[in-house]
């Protein structure tokens, strides 16, 4: 899996190795479906503080398309963990939907026609 890390903030670059390690760990079960991942860190309102650390995780797949999740937090690590948690959940759900057989009324209507 190819992981691209981008940060416009000097503090964000210090988290590069940690971010790559966390992405590999979070996507270890989904690595066959996710050939490319991108992590972007940015500080929304600069040095003023507040809930302004933004982490965007973009996962490109062949079957489920592209999943983009953005999180805001006080801390870079928290924003990264939130984004990865949501991204893996969304990707897992979309992969399950594409593999799940049609059951119930929709299946009966398809067979009746």
Buried (B, 14 or more C-beta within 10 A) or exposed (E): BEBEBEBEBEEBEEBBEEBBEBBEEBBEEBEEBBEEBBBBBBBEEEEEEEEBBBBBBBBBBEEBEEBBBBBBBEEBBBBBBBBBBBBBEBBBEBBEEEEEEEEEEEEEEEEEE
